[in-house]
Amino acid sequence: MNVQLVAVLLLAGISTVYGIKCYVCTSATTSGCGDNFSLSPSSSKYIMNNCTTCQKGFVESLITRTCSPARISTGCVEVLGVGTCSCSTDLCNSSGGVFVKPVLLVAALVSVILLNLLRV
């Protein structure tokens, strides 16, 4: 019985061994890796397998797309012009991501509050 239980647990764990695919490149050395992303899924030279999380990072105009073996929560963060987006599906780091600047967020919230106050 114990052997069967171990076999089932091992088989269940196999699916977690195979990870997702991520683009791996930098705009400093690869045209098509920047904000105007144009690499194709058939560009296997720029794809890494068995990743847990894909990431896209930027500092000013430099864009980097990477594969992470660590499980990182998905979403985007930007602080002082340095940002990163993390995602967990195949080739998801090809997109631009949504970076919300704090000033724009505050302006949007103030606008919503003012609109609601003016309706009354």
LOVEX-169138 format. One record per atom (N, C-alpha, C): z, y, x; residue in three letters; atom name; residue number from 1. Coordinates in nm, 4 decimals, padded with zeros to 6 digits. Atoms other than C-alpha are relative to their C-alpha. Layout:
N
         up      north       east   res   atom     n
          Z          Y          X   ala     CA   NUM
...
***
This chain:
120
         up      north       east   res   atom     n
    00.0000   -00.1209    00.0827   met      N     1
    00.0000    00.0000    00.0000   met     CA     1
    00.0000    00.1264    00.0864   met      C     1
   -00.0071   -00.1163   -00.0868   asn      N     2
    00.0878    00.2435    00.2782   asn     CA     2
   -00.1324    00.0259    00.0698   asn      C     2
    00.1289   -00.0149   -00.0659   val      N     3
   -00.2462    00.1781    00.4505   val     CA     3
   -00.0991    00.0661   -00.0951   val      C     3
    00.0898   -00.0597    00.0991   gln      N     4
   -00.4333    00.2638    00.1301   gln     CA     4
    00.0321    00.1480   -00.0208   gln      C     4
   -00.0408   -00.1392    00.0177   leu      N     5
   -00.2339    00.5844    00.0877   leu     CA     5
   -00.0460    00.0844    00.1185   leu      C     5
    00.0443   -00.0720   -00.1195   val      N     6
   -00.3072    00.6915    00.4459   val     CA     6
   -00.1510    00.0174   -00.0019   val      C     6
    00.1466   -00.0083    00.0056   ala      N     7
   -00.6786    00.6133    00.3991   ala     CA     7
   -00.0446    00.1053   -00.1004   ala      C     7
    00.0356   -00.0999    00.1018   val      N     8
   -00.6948    00.8247    00.0812   val     CA     8
    00.0298    00.1397    00.0515   val      C     8
   -00.0349   -00.1316   -00.0534   leu      N     9
   -00.5163    01.1150    00.2498   leu     CA     9
   -00.0968    00.0429    00.1098   leu      C     9
    00.0962   -00.0330   -00.1049   leu      N    10
   -00.7496    01.0985    00.5505   leu     CA    10
   -00.1350    00.0383   -00.0591   leu      C    10
    00.1277   -00.0318    00.0643   leu      N    11
   -01.0578    01.0945    00.3279   leu     CA    11
    00.0070    00.1340   -00.0727   leu      C    11
   -00.0154   -00.1287    00.0688   ala      N    12
   -00.9223    01.3870    00.1272   ala     CA    12
   -00.0032    00.1149    00.0993   ala      C    12
   -00.0028   -00.1040   -00.1010   gly      N    13
   -00.8714    01.5839    00.4473   gly     CA    13
   -00.1331    00.0229    00.0691   gly      C    13
    00.1298   -00.0147   -00.0663   ile      N    14
   -01.2268    01.5266    00.5716   ile     CA    14
   -00.0746    00.1218   -00.0506   ile      C    14
    00.0734   -00.1145    00.0538   ser      N    15
   -01.3654    01.7932    00.3407   ser     CA    15
    00.0462    00.1315    00.0616   ser      C    15
   -00.0467   -00.1240   -00.0604   thr      N    16
   -01.1478    02.0551    00.5088   thr     CA    16
   -00.0442    00.0133    00.1457   thr      C    16
    00.0473   -00.0050   -00.1373   val      N    17
   -01.2833    01.9624    00.8529   val     CA    17
   -00.1334    00.0744    00.0073   val      C    17
    00.1289   -00.0676    00.0035   tyr      N    18
   -01.6301    02.0824    00.7583   tyr     CA    18
    00.0198    00.1391   -00.0558   tyr      C    18
   -00.0227   -00.1367    00.0427   gly      N    19
   -01.6143    02.4590    00.7418   gly     CA    19
   -00.1253    00.0644   -00.0539   gly      C    19
    00.1126   -00.0783    00.0487   ile      N    20
   -01.8476    02.7318    00.6319   ile     CA    20
   -00.0841    00.0494    00.1174   ile      C    20
    00.0893   -00.0579   -00.1003   lys      N    21
   -02.1381    02.8898    00.8192   lys     CA    21
    00.0170    00.1512    00.0000   lys      C    21
   -00.0117   -00.1449   -00.0123   cys      N    22
   -02.1103    03.2459    00.9509   cys     CA    22
   -00.1051    00.0520    00.0981   cys      C    22
    00.0845   -00.0667   -00.0983   tyr      N    23
   -02.3449    03.4870    01.1226   tyr     CA    23
    00.0887    00.0436    00.1156   tyr      C    23
   -00.0719   -00.0411   -00.1194   val      N    24
   -02.2343    03.5562    01.4807   val     CA    24
   -00.0962    00.0829    00.0848   val      C    24
    00.0874   -00.0901   -00.0750   cys      N    25
   -02.3953    03.8606    01.6431   cys     CA    25
    00.0666    00.1366    00.0118   cys      C    25
   -00.0472   -00.1372   -00.0124   thr      N    26
   -02.3413    04.2199    01.7471   thr     CA    26
   -00.1199    00.0933    00.0030   thr      C    26
    00.1108   -00.0957    00.0055   ser      N    27
   -02.5565    04.5241    01.6840   ser     CA    27
   -00.0311    00.0575    00.1378   ser      C    27
    00.0238   -00.0509   -00.1351   ala      N    28
   -02.5198    04.6170    02.0535   ala     CA    28
   -00.1088   -00.0790    00.0715   ala      C    28
    00.0976    00.0847   -00.0693   thr      N    29
   -02.7407    04.3252    02.1588   thr     CA    29
   -00.1039   -00.0644   -00.0905   thr      C    29
    00.0896    00.0685    00.0930   thr      N    30
   -02.9141    04.1991    01.8442   thr     CA    30
   -00.0517    00.0971   -00.1047   thr      C    30
    00.0554   -00.0833    00.1066   ser      N    31
   -03.1516    04.4081    01.6373   ser     CA    31
    00.0020   -00.0834   -00.1275   ser      C    31
   -00.0121    00.0724    00.1265   gly      N    32
   -03.1089    04.3131    01.2735   gly     CA    32
    00.1426   -00.0370   -00.0332   gly      C    32
   -00.1397    00.0346    00.0238   cys      N    33
   -02.7328    04.2679    01.3073   cys     CA    33
    00.0814    00.1201   -00.0469   cys      C    33
   -00.0717   -00.1214    00.0374   gly      N    34
   -02.6391    04.6275    01.2206   gly     CA    34
    00.0183    00.0134   -00.1498   gly      C    34
   -00.0189   -00.0253    00.1429   asp      N    35
   -02.5791    04.7887    00.8817   asp     CA    35
   -00.1225   -00.0396   -00.0816   asp      C    35
    00.1227    00.0448    00.0669   asn      N    36
   -02.9436    04.7239    00.7890   asn     CA    36
   -00.0266   -00.1439    00.0419   asn      C    36
    00.0038    00.1402   -00.0420   phe      N    37
   -02.8895    04.3492    00.8256   phe     CA    37
   -00.1317   -00.0646   -00.0395   phe      C    37
    00.1295    00.0616    00.0314   ser      N    38
   -03.2166    04.1589    00.8517   ser     CA    38
   -00.0185   -00.1361    00.0653   ser      C    38
    00.0135    00.1344   -00.0551   leu      N    39
   -03.1405    03.8227    01.0147   leu     CA    39
   -00.0174   -00.0989   -00.1142   leu      C    39
    00.0296    00.1000    00.1017   ser      N    40
   -03.2638    03.5211    00.8232   ser     CA    40
    00.0941   -00.1192    00.0151   ser      C    40
   -00.0807    00.1217   -00.0114   pro      N    41
   -03.0575    03.2107    00.7398   pro     CA    41
   -00.0672   -00.1051    00.0889   pro      C    41
    00.0682    00.0941   -00.0895   ser      N    42
   -03.3230    03.0238    00.9403   ser     CA    42
    00.0164    00.0390    00.1467   ser      C    42
   -00.0261   -00.0436   -00.1380   ser      N    43
   -03.2155    03.2209    01.2521   ser     CA    43
    00.1229   -00.0736    00.0518   ser      C    43
   -00.1157    00.0824   -00.0352   ser      N    44
   -02.9897    02.9348    01.3616   ser     CA    44
    00.0664    00.0432    00.1308   ser      C    44
   -00.0573   -00.0517   -00.1246   lys      N    45
   -02.9375    03.1041    01.6996   lys     CA    45
    00.1211    00.0889   -00.0288   lys      C    45
   -00.1060   -00.0942    00.0354   tyr      N    46
   -02.7081    03.3508    01.5184   tyr     CA    46
    00.0957   -00.0549   -00.1053   tyr      C    46
   -00.0875    00.0603    00.1015   ile      N    47
   -02.5252    03.1039    01.2919   ile     CA    47
    00.0942   -00.0996    00.0665   ile      C    47
   -00.0984    00.0950   -00.0512   met      N    48
   -02.2048    02.9192    01.3758   met     CA    48
    00.0539   -00.0809   -00.1175   met      C    48
   -00.0516    00.0904    00.1026   asn      N    49
   -02.0855    02.6183    01.1759   asn     CA    49
    00.1494   -00.0236    00.0179   asn      C    49
   -00.1398    00.0419   -00.0036   asn      N    50
   -01.7374    02.4887    01.0994   asn     CA    50
    00.0983    00.1158    00.0142   asn      C    50
   -00.0909   -00.1149    00.0023   cys      N    51
   -01.5775    02.8305    01.0468   cys     CA    51
    00.0927   -00.0121   -00.1207   cys      C    51
   -00.0896   -00.0072    00.1150   thr      N    52
   -01.2820    02.8892    00.8174   thr     CA    52
   -00.0217    00.1306   -00.0751   thr      C    52
    00.0220   -00.1324    00.0582   thr      N    53
   -01.3467    03.2604    00.7587   thr     CA    53
   -00.1095    00.0711    00.0785   thr      C    53
    00.1005   -00.0843   -00.0650   cys      N    54
   -01.6437    03.4877    00.8312   cys     CA    54
    00.0525    00.1436   -00.0001   cys      C    54
   -00.0441   -00.1383   -00.0064   gln      N    55
   -01.5851    03.8452    00.9412   gln     CA    55
   -00.1143    00.0917    00.0418   gln      C    55
    00.0882   -00.1076   -00.0449   lys      N    56
   -01.7795    04.1671    00.9807   lys     CA    56
    00.0913    00.1148    00.0379   lys      C    56
   -00.0825   -00.1113   -00.0453   gly      N    57
   -01.6185    04.4403    01.1858   gly     CA    57
   -00.0873    00.1144    00.0467   gly      C    57
    00.0753   -00.1137   -00.0509   phe      N    58
   -01.7252    04.7891    01.2813   phe     CA    58
    00.0922    00.1010    00.0654   phe      C    58
   -00.0620   -00.1146   -00.0667   val      N    59
   -01.6242    05.0665    01.5165   val     CA    59
   -00.1129    00.0992    00.0180   val      C    59
    00.1076   -00.0995    00.0031   glu      N    60
   -01.8378    05.3775    01.4611   glu     CA    60
   -00.1299   -00.0692   -00.0393   glu      C    60
    00.1277    00.0611    00.0388   ser      N    61
   -02.1969    05.2448    01.4689   ser     CA    61
   -00.0139   -00.1436    00.0504   ser      C    61
    00.0049    00.1371   -00.0503   leu      N    62
   -02.1175    04.9115    01.6411   leu     CA    62
    00.0454   -00.0968   -00.1077   leu      C    62
   -00.0311    00.1027    00.1005   ile      N    63
   -02.1271    04.6161    01.4001   ile     CA    63
    00.0104   -00.1345    00.0702   ile      C    63
   -00.0181    00.1338   -00.0554   thr      N    64
   -01.9950    04.2714    01.4936   thr     CA    64
    00.0257   -00.0975   -00.1139   thr      C    64
   -00.0186    00.1058    00.1002   arg      N    65
   -02.0202    03.9565    01.2821   arg     CA    65
    00.0498   -00.1235    00.0724   arg      C    65
   -00.0644    00.1092   -00.0714   thr      N    66
   -01.7960    03.6652    01.3771   thr     CA    66
    00.0426   -00.1131   -00.0923   thr      C    66
   -00.0523    00.1202    00.0651   cys      N    67
   -01.6613    03.3231    01.2839   cys     CA    67
    00.1446   -00.0132    00.0432   cys      C    67
   -00.1411    00.0163   -00.0340   ser      N    68
   -01.2865    03.2698    01.2684   ser     CA    68
    00.0480   -00.1389   -00.0402   ser      C    68
   -00.0572    00.1293    00.0369   pro      N    69
   -01.1086    02.9343    01.2795   pro     CA    69
    00.1253    00.0161   -00.0867   pro      C    69
   -00.1218   -00.0253    00.0776   ala      N    70
   -00.8075    03.0969    01.1086   ala     CA    70
   -00.0349    00.0365   -00.1437   ala      C    70
    00.0180   -00.0380    00.1397   arg      N    71
   -00.7739    03.1349    00.7328   arg     CA    71
    00.0554    00.1413   -00.0164   arg      C    71
   -00.0362   -00.1404    00.0142   ile      N    72
   -00.7720    03.5109    00.6710   ile     CA    72
   -00.0296    00.0401   -00.1437   ile      C    72
    00.0240   -00.0403    00.1386   ser      N    73
   -00.7391    03.6704    00.3286   ser     CA    73
   -00.1299    00.0796   -00.0085   ser      C    73
    00.1287   -00.0663    00.0158   thr      N    74
   -01.0706    03.7960    00.1958   thr     CA    74
    00.0188    00.1437   -00.0462   thr      C    74
   -00.0051   -00.1402    00.0371   gly      N    75
   -01.1408    04.1633    00.1499   gly     CA    75
   -00.0319    00.0877    00.1195   gly      C    75
    00.0356   -00.0960   -00.1045   cys      N    76
   -01.2002    04.4771    00.3531   cys     CA    76
    00.1147    00.0964    00.0259   cys      C    76
   -00.1007   -00.0967   -00.0415   val      N    77
   -00.9750    04.7130    00.5455   val     CA    77
   -00.0663    00.0965    00.0977   val      C    77
    00.0492   -00.0992   -00.0951   glu      N    78
   -01.0596    05.0375    00.7256   glu     CA    78
    00.1133    00.0958    00.0332   glu      C    78
   -00.1017   -00.0943   -00.0465   val      N    79
   -00.8245    05.2518    00.9333   val     CA    79
   -00.0598    00.0811    00.1144   val      C    79
    00.0469   -00.0923   -00.1032   leu      N    80
   -00.9372    05.5560    01.1329   leu     CA    80
   -00.1365   -00.0378    00.0576   leu      C    80
    00.1361    00.0299   -00.0436   gly      N    81
   -01.3028    05.4518    01.1463   gly     CA    81
   -00.0214   -00.1388    00.0558   gly      C    81
    00.0116    00.1385   -00.0450   val      N    82
   -01.2328    05.0918    01.2477   val     CA    82
    00.0239   -00.0874   -00.1220   val      C    82
   -00.0136    00.0791    00.1207   gly      N    83
   -01.2908    04.8348    00.9763   gly     CA    83
   -00.0385   -00.1448    00.0204   gly      C    83
    00.0363    00.1408   -00.0007   thr      N    84
   -01.3207    04.4665    00.9043   thr     CA    84
   -00.0027   -00.0525   -00.1433   thr      C    84
    00.0070    00.0721    00.1269   cys      N    85
   -01.4252    04.2529    00.6090   cys     CA    85
    00.0071   -00.1483    00.0307   cys      C    85
   -00.0106    00.1441   -00.0157   ser      N    86
   -01.3369    03.8851    00.5747   ser     CA    86
   -00.0424   -00.0666   -00.1299   ser      C    86
    00.0463    00.0732    00.1175   cys      N    87
   -01.4933    03.6306    00.3398   cys     CA    87
   -00.0024   -00.1492    00.0305   cys      C    87
   -00.0152    00.1438   -00.0221   ser      N    88
   -01.4977    03.2552    00.2919   ser     CA    88
   -00.1073   -00.0847   -00.0679   ser      C    88
    00.1113    00.0814    00.0493   thr      N    89
   -01.8395    03.1387    00.1704   thr     CA    89
   -00.1121    00.0038    00.1039   thr      C    89
    00.1081    00.0090   -00.0983   asp      N    90
   -02.1502    03.0375    00.3665   asp     CA    90
   -00.0757    00.1311    00.0162   asp      C    90
    00.0782   -00.1169   -00.0402   leu      N    91
   -02.3151    03.3313    00.5461   leu     CA    91
    00.0369    00.1274   -00.0759   leu      C    91
   -00.0440   -00.1157    00.0792   cys      N    92
   -02.1097    03.5831    00.3473   cys     CA    92
    00.0144    00.1265    00.0833   cys      C    92
   -00.0171   -00.1199   -00.0817   asn      N    93
   -02.0758    03.8199    00.6450   asn     CA    93
   -00.1325    00.0695    00.0297   asn      C    93
    00.1274   -00.0717   -00.0131   ser      N    94
   -02.4378    03.9315    00.6082   ser     CA    94
    00.0025    00.1303   -00.0791   ser      C    94
   -00.0017   -00.1182    00.0865   ser      N    95
   -02.3461    04.1870    00.3434   ser     CA    95
    00.0712    00.1164    00.0656   ser      C    95
   -00.0600   -00.1214   -00.0549   gly      N    96
   -02.2379    04.5421    00.4062   gly     CA    96
    00.1487    00.0087   -00.0220   gly      C    96
   -00.1416   -00.0133    00.0307   gly      N    97
   -01.8976    04.5045    00.2486   gly     CA    97
    00.0290    00.1336   -00.0653   gly      C    97
   -00.0390   -00.1227    00.0671   val      N    98
   -01.7174    04.7692    00.0529   val     CA    98
    00.1195    00.0580    00.0731   val      C    98
   -00.1083   -00.0666   -00.0697   phe      N    99
   -01.5092    05.0075    00.2589   phe     CA    99
    00.0357    00.1245   -00.0794   phe      C    99
   -00.0445   -00.1137    00.0794   val      N   100
   -01.3082    05.2517    00.0528   val     CA   100
    00.0834    00.0912    00.0886   val      C   100
   -00.0763   -00.0968   -00.0788   lys      N   101
   -01.1925    05.5609    00.2361   lys     CA   101
    00.1160    00.0492   -00.0862   lys      C   101
   -00.1164   -00.0429    00.0773   pro      N   102
   -00.8400    05.6656    00.1298   pro     CA   102
   -00.0210    00.1324   -00.0726   pro      C   102
    00.0233   -00.1303    00.0644   val      N   103
   -00.9552    06.0222    00.0538   val     CA   103
   -00.0813   -00.0187   -00.1276   val      C   103
    00.0817    00.0249    00.1187   leu      N   104
   -01.2197    05.8921   -00.1875   leu     CA   104
    00.0803   -00.0698   -00.1096   leu      C   104
   -00.0837    00.0691    00.0965   leu      N   105
   -00.9670    05.6627   -00.3533   leu     CA   105
    00.0921    00.0987   -00.0717   leu      C   105
   -00.0883   -00.1009    00.0597   val      N   106
   -00.7241    05.9508   -00.4112   val     CA   106
   -00.0799    00.0911   -00.0926   val      C   106
    00.0844   -00.0867    00.0835   ala      N   107
   -01.0076    06.1712   -00.5441   ala     CA   107
   -00.0379   -00.0707   -00.1303   ala      C   107
    00.0351    00.0754    00.1203   ala      N   108
   -01.1123    05.8970   -00.7863   ala     CA   108
    00.1193   -00.0108   -00.0950   ala      C   108
   -00.1195    00.0104    00.0840   leu      N   109
   -00.7548    05.8494   -00.9117   leu     CA   109
    00.0334    00.1333   -00.0665   leu      C   109
   -00.0262   -00.1324    00.0566   val      N   110
   -00.7041    06.2243   -00.9612   val     CA   110
   -00.1005    00.0298   -00.1102   val      C   110
    00.1034   -00.0231    00.1016   ser      N   111
   -01.0341    06.2436   -01.1524   ser     CA   111
    00.0302   -00.0764   -00.1276   ser      C   111
   -00.0317    00.0813    00.1184   val      N   112
   -00.9319    05.9611   -01.3855   val     CA   112
    00.1189    00.0590   -00.0745   val      C   112
   -00.1183   -00.0590    00.0637   ile      N   113
   -00.5930    06.1194   -01.4496   ile     CA   113
   -00.0364    00.1294   -00.0723   ile      C   113
    00.0404   -00.1261    00.0627   leu      N   114
   -00.7475    06.4610   -01.5198   leu     CA   114
   -00.0849   -00.0238   -00.1247   leu      C   114
    00.0829    00.0307    00.1169   leu      N   115
   -01.0069    06.3126   -01.7552   leu     CA   115
    00.0859   -00.0489   -00.1164   leu      C   115
   -00.0887    00.0495    00.1060   asn      N   116
   -00.7332    06.1297   -01.9465   asn     CA   116
    00.0859    00.1128   -00.0582   asn      C   116
   -00.0803   -00.1130    00.0484   leu      N   117
   -00.5230    06.4483   -01.9703   leu     CA   117
   -00.0835    00.0948   -00.0860   leu      C   117
    00.0874   -00.0907    00.0744   leu      N   118
   -00.8192    06.6543   -02.0961   leu     CA   118
   -00.0400   -00.0557   -00.1358   leu      C   118
    00.0357    00.0616    00.1281   arg      N   119
   -00.8919    06.4066   -02.3770   arg     CA   119
    00.1066    00.0248   -00.1068   arg      C   119
   -00.1105   -00.0145    00.0945   val      N   120
   -00.5532    06.4674   -02.5374   val     CA   120
   -00.0067    00.1264   -00.0778   val      C   120
***
